[in-house]
Amino acid sequence: MADDELTIKLTRDQGLVLSDWLDRMIGTAAFDDLVNEERAVWSPLYAIAGMLDKSLVEILMPNYSNRLHDAREQLLDSLGEIGRPPAER
């Protein structure tokens, strides 16, 4: 690896959930407006989205929605109370 590169490690569950979220968010007015406030952020966002798309064979599988659901549930379980709205605590 070149000295100017950075490696980010995610679990498959994290990768699936992030990939799905980026796919749904990129191109929406609210997300694009937010990112356009700091246009340079597009570069790492596209790099991350591209690497996830290349690495996750699950996104092409027929049971993708079930796998994504399971991944979300696993991540939510591991978070505990982090990010949970006060009304749901």
C-alpha positions in Angstrom: 0.0 0.0 0.0 1.3 3.5 -0.8 2.1 5.8 2.1 -0.6 8.2 1.1 -3.4 5.6 1.3 -5.7 4.8 4.2 -7.3 1.5 5.0 -10.8 1.4 6.6 -12.0 -2.0 8.0 -15.7 -2.7 8.3 -17.6 -5.9 9.1 -19.7 -7.3 6.3 -22.8 -6.1 8.2 -21.4 -2.6 8.4 -20.5 -2.6 4.8 -23.9 -3.8 3.7 -25.8 -1.2 5.7 -23.4 1.6 4.7 -23.6 0.6 1.0 -27.4 0.5 1.1 -27.6 3.9 2.9 -25.1 5.6 0.5 -27.0 4.1 -2.5 -30.3 5.6 -1.2 -28.8 8.9 -0.1 -26.5 9.9 -2.9 -28.6 11.8 -5.4 -31.2 13.1 -2.9 -31.5 16.8 -2.7 -30.9 17.0 1.1 -27.8 14.8 1.0 -26.4 16.4 -2.1 -26.9 19.9 -0.7 -25.2 18.9 2.6 -22.2 17.3 0.8 -22.0 20.3 -1.6 -21.2 22.5 1.4 -17.8 20.7 1.3 -17.5 19.5 -2.3 -14.2 17.7 -1.6 -16.1 15.1 0.4 -17.6 13.7 -2.8 -14.2 12.2 -3.6 -14.0 9.9 -0.5 -17.7 9.2 -0.7 -17.5 7.9 -4.2 -14.3 5.9 -3.3 -16.0 4.3 -0.4 -19.3 3.6 -2.3 -17.3 2.1 -5.2 -15.2 -0.2 -3.0 -18.3 -1.4 -1.2 -20.0 -2.2 -4.5 -17.0 -4.1 -5.7 -16.5 -6.0 -2.4 -20.0 -7.0 -1.4 -21.2 -9.9 -3.5 -24.4 -9.9 -1.4 -25.8 -6.9 -3.2 -26.4 -9.1 -6.3 -27.9 -12.1 -4.4 -31.6 -12.9 -4.5 -31.8 -12.8 -0.7 -30.2 -9.4 -0.5 -33.1 -7.7 1.3 -33.2 -10.5 4.0 -29.4 -10.3 4.4 -29.6 -6.5 4.7 -32.4 -6.7 7.3 -30.3 -9.2 9.3 -27.3 -6.9 9.1 -29.3 -3.9 10.3 -30.6 -5.9 13.3 -27.2 -7.1 14.3 -25.8 -3.6 14.1 -28.7 -2.2 16.1 -28.3 -4.9 18.8 -24.6 -4.0 19.1 -25.3 -0.3 19.4 -27.4 -0.6 22.5 -28.7 2.9 23.4 -26.3 4.8 21.0 -28.3 7.0 18.7 -31.7 5.8 20.0 -34.2 8.6 20.2 -35.1 9.4 23.9 -38.7 8.4 23.4 -37.6 4.8 22.5 -35.3 4.3 25.5 
